[in-house]
Amino acid sequence: MKKRKIKKALELKGYAKEQIEISVQKSRDELEFEHAKLDSTLKTFELTVSEFNRRQKEGLINAQDLDLFYNYFSYLNRQIEEQKQTVTLRLAEVELKQETLVNAHKEKRLFEILYEKITNEETRKKIKVDQKEADFQFLSRRSRR
């Protein structure tokens, strides 16, 4: 009875661990996506700076273009800061879920060890009973002679 309950708990721990693994992978994928968005925004910012520098070297930039660049730089800067915060939050989420996964793995391993211990104890008892039976039969045959 005890062995069956532990086996069932072990199965549940295994299922929970698999669910957490899926959740961790999903969070990692989301982190990669958010990081790619950040990289893309940074690249856009760098290209815009290059374009601004190129236009500035060519000659004077009119006020309207200067205002346009300023507004776009401000917009990109806000986007970069927001995206950095999002990446930081996603990273913290992944780390938390990985910690949960480690704990789930430890719990499952604990139940595996307990199950193995009970199984080994049952096997040892069975071998002991079989050995007693074999000894009894050997002594019975010996005493008949």
C-alpha positions as a printed Julia matrix, in Angstrom:
145×3 Matrix{Float64}:
  0.0     0.0     0.0
  2.76    2.41    1.0
  4.72    1.57   -2.14
  1.69    2.26   -4.33
  1.11    5.66   -2.73
  4.75    6.63   -3.19
  4.67    5.45   -6.8
  1.56    7.57   -7.43
  3.2    10.58   -5.75
  6.31    9.96   -7.88
  4.18    9.98  -11.03
  2.55   13.25   -9.95
  5.93   14.81   -9.18
  7.15   13.73  -12.61
  4.12   15.28  -14.27
  4.56   18.52  -12.28
  8.25   18.61  -13.24
  7.37   18.22  -16.93
  4.84   21.05  -16.69
  7.44   23.3   -15.07
  9.96   22.38  -17.79
  7.43   23.44  -20.42
  6.81   26.68  -18.54
 10.55   27.39  -18.29
 11.01   26.79  -22.01
  8.08   29.08  -22.82
  9.57   31.8   -20.6
 12.97   31.37  -22.25
 11.35   31.72  -25.66
  9.57   34.89  -24.53
 12.86   36.24  -23.16
 14.59   35.55  -26.47
 11.77   37.29  -28.34
 11.93   40.37  -26.09
 15.72   40.42  -26.37
 15.44   40.28  -30.17
 13.02   43.22  -30.07
 15.54   45.16  -27.97
 18.35   44.31  -30.38
 16.21   45.43  -33.3
 15.37   48.74  -31.63
 19.04   49.31  -30.79
 20.0    48.58  -34.39
 17.36   51.06  -35.61
 18.75   53.65  -33.21
 22.3    53.07  -34.47
 21.2    53.32  -38.1
 19.34   56.54  -37.37
 22.41   58.01  -35.65
 24.48   57.04  -38.69
 21.97   58.7   -41.0
 21.92   61.83  -38.82
 25.73   62.01  -38.8
 25.86   61.49  -42.58
 23.33   64.26  -43.19
 25.12   66.54  -40.76
 28.47   66.04  -42.58
 26.86   66.79  -45.92
 25.82   70.21  -44.78
 23.33   72.02  -42.73
 20.23   70.19  -41.55
 17.08   72.28  -41.71
 15.06   72.83  -38.54
 12.22   70.56  -39.62
 14.59   67.61  -40.2
 16.4    68.36  -36.96
 13.08   68.33  -35.1
 12.13   65.07  -36.83
 15.42   63.43  -35.82
 15.11   64.72  -32.25
 11.58   63.34  -31.89
 12.55   60.01  -33.41
 15.62   59.73  -31.14
 13.41   60.47  -28.12
 10.88   57.87  -29.25
 13.57   55.22  -29.83
 15.2    56.0   -26.5
 11.87   55.47  -24.67
 11.34   52.23  -26.59
 14.83   51.02  -25.66
 14.34   51.79  -21.97
 10.93   50.1   -21.9
 12.33   47.08  -23.72
 15.27   46.86  -21.3
 12.79   46.77  -18.42
 10.77   44.08  -20.17
 13.9    41.99  -20.78
 14.9    42.4   -17.12
 11.44   41.26  -15.96
 11.48   38.27  -18.32
 14.96   37.32  -17.14
 13.83   37.42  -13.51
 10.81   35.3   -14.46
 13.03   32.71  -16.17
 15.36   32.56  -13.17
 12.43   32.1   -10.79
 10.96   29.33  -12.93
 14.36   27.63  -13.22
 14.64   27.68   -9.44
 11.17   26.13   -9.23
 12.28   23.48  -11.74
 15.34   22.64   -9.64
 13.12   22.24   -6.58
 10.68   20.04   -8.51
 13.59   17.9    -9.7
 14.83   17.55   -6.11
 11.36   16.55   -4.9
 10.99   13.99   -7.67
 14.44   12.58   -6.95
 13.56   12.34   -3.26
 10.5    10.26   -4.09
 12.56    8.13   -6.5
 15.05    7.4    -3.71
 12.24    6.58   -1.29
 10.59    4.28   -3.87
 13.91    2.54   -4.57
 14.52    2.13   -0.84
 11.11    0.51   -0.31
 11.56   -1.7    -3.4
 15.02   -2.79   -2.23
 13.68   -3.49    1.27
 10.87   -5.63   -0.19
 13.36   -7.47   -2.39
 15.67   -8.05    0.57
 12.77   -9.42    2.65
 11.68  -11.7    -0.2
 15.22  -13.02   -0.62
 15.41  -13.61    3.13
 12.12  -15.56    3.08
 13.26  -17.56    0.03
 16.57  -18.34    1.75
 14.76  -19.53    4.89
 12.58  -21.76    2.73
 15.63  -23.16    0.93
 17.4   -23.74    4.26
 14.33  -25.48    5.66
 14.07  -27.75    2.61
 17.79  -28.53    2.77
 17.56  -29.39    6.48
 14.4   -31.43    5.89
 16.13  -33.55    3.21
 19.22  -33.94    5.34
 17.29  -35.1     8.4
 15.4   -37.76    6.34
 18.6   -39.5     5.34
